[in-house]
Amino acid sequence: MKSVLRLCVGLLLVVGLFACATFPENPKLEKHDPAQGYRFDNLRPDAKNTDSLFVILTFSGGGTRAAAFSYGVMEVLRDTEIIWANQKKRLLDEVDIISSVSGGSFTSAYYALHGDGLFDGSFERKFLNKDIEHDLFMQTLWPIHWLKLAGWSYGRSDLAAEYYDTSIFHGATYADLIKKNTRPFVILNASNMSIGEPFAFIQDQFDLICSDLTKLPIARAVASSSAFPGILTPLTYRNFAGTCDYQEPQWVELASQDHRIAPERAKIAERQRSYYSNNAWEVEKRYVHLIDGGVSDNIGLRGILFALQSGDSPYSLQKRINRQEIQKLLIIVVNAATDPETNRDTKAKVPGLVDTLMTAATIPLDRYSFDTVERARAIAKEYNDAVRTRKACESILQNTCPEAKLPGKDLYAVDIYVSHISLDLIEDPKTRFYFKNLSTTFKLPVDTVKALRSTAAELLQNDPEFNRLREQLK
């Protein structure tokens, strides 16, 4: 009886300990240093990468479908030979930034860590052609994991992060990316569920909560980026704001006063301050809860547009253009969003709660993604048109009045190309219907993965903007 009693007490103690299990706490930043950490300016271009040809990729969400679709685009860039700066190279060598969400973050993170190792078959074995859903389900069957999941701040996504860490990313942290010191600068995007805004895994974002991104596992960032609401749980991060002598950039104070003049800039400043504001009337935000990046921006393009239009961005493209560092800018948006057909319109029955919630969550985002791509194109057209218009005016002025000169500085001519690779652009209706009705899962047949890769490659190779650039780089 004493032995049985001891065993029961022991089991209760074990259960109690695991029931108190909490999320693995993100490392605290002891002292804010804007020159240290995982930042764009700290990654130097190698011999084959030039700032003059600047390439940005954005990968959408969509589980394995999105990962395979973005992988197909990477294969084309690897196989596209160009001549730039008197060098023969691959277009992939010129990729400077990859911004990704959800499923696309698996591809971008793996490439950030392994470079060309992305194409050696390991990514296909570990992720693309693997039944990740089965593996995650099997994780939940282990009794030790039952005890962890009983913890009040440990969820299914924490368990998924552990699986990704051991099976896909093998313990890699952001320190490994800093040590590599090569581009591309990979931005994994999640969403802050309290404010509905993107949360980027870069040190500039982690400065706001006085946390050291260097020691964070890549797998946890990917898990945060792909924590689809309802299926996976949010991931929790400690907010240490106010403990690292963080110095607010001057633009934040200036922008906070511009609600009428520049409301979008003011809103961005307000969002940034929300992490460390000490106003007495606001709730103290000790934690940050992150969900799938697709909830706030399903194509990972919002931060890129901010960098293109503003000098306030930590990796501002506007500043680089003003310094005449960029001659050609290519932005490739890889969008694997689907539009599954439903039977709700075949009957009068009131749609159910799950159907209503999923529709309310996805349809506005799809429309928002379309508008964001169009905005990128409008920015490119506006800039290119402004350069051409000024040159035309100068030519007319010189012919009529050689002594005169237009006020202001000459606009620096930058060729901007925006390529949009989307399932919507598949020409064959039956093929388009098939791909648009693929489920968002972490499990797809091998043949479907191959088809997604080849379809993405075909779409990019037939894209007018991509071919316009390619012709100029022969």
WOJO-V761147 format. One line per field, one symbol per residue. phi: phi as a letter, one per 30 degrees, with the letter a starting at -180 (. if undefined). psi: psi as a letter, one per 30 degrees, with the letter a starting at -180 (. if undefined). A space follows every 50 residues. Layout:
phi=???
psi=???
//
This chain:
phi=.dddddddddddddeddddcebddddddcdbdbdccjdbedccddddccc ddcccbcbcddkidedddddddddddddccdbbbhibcacdedcdcbbcb bheddddddddedchddecdjdddddbeccddddddddddddeddedddd ddbbbdddddddddddccchidbdddddddhbdddccdccbdddcibdbc dbdeddedchbcdecddeeddddddcddejccddccbdccejcbhdcddd ddddddccdddbdddddddddddddbdcdddcddcdbbccbedddcadbi cdddddddcbddddbededddddhdccbbcccccccdcbedccddcbded eddddddddddcdddddddddddddddddddddddddddddddddddddc beddbddidddddbdcbbcccbddcdddddddddddcddcbcabdedddd dddddddddddcdeddddddddcd
psi=eeeeeeeeeeeeeeeeeffgklkjkkkkjekkjfflajleffjkkaffkk fejkkkkkkllgbeeeeeeeeeeeeeeefjkljkhgkkakfefgkekkkl lbeffeeeeeeeefbffeggfeeeefdegkieeeeeeeeffkeefeeeff kfgkaeeeeeeeeeeefefhgklfeeeeeehllljkjkkakjfefglkjk ileeefefghkjfegkkeeeeeeefgikkeelllkkkkjgkggghkjkke feeeefgheeeieeeeeeeeeefffgkgkfflkkjflkkkakffefjfgg feeeeeeffkffkfhkeeeeeeghfkekjkjjjjjgklikklgfgflfkk kleeeeeeeeeeeeeeeeeeeeeeeeeeeeeeeeeeeeeeeeeeeeeeee ifflkklllkkkjkkkkjkjjlffgkekeeeeeeefgkljlhjkkeeeee eeeeeeeeeefgkeeeeeeeefg.
//
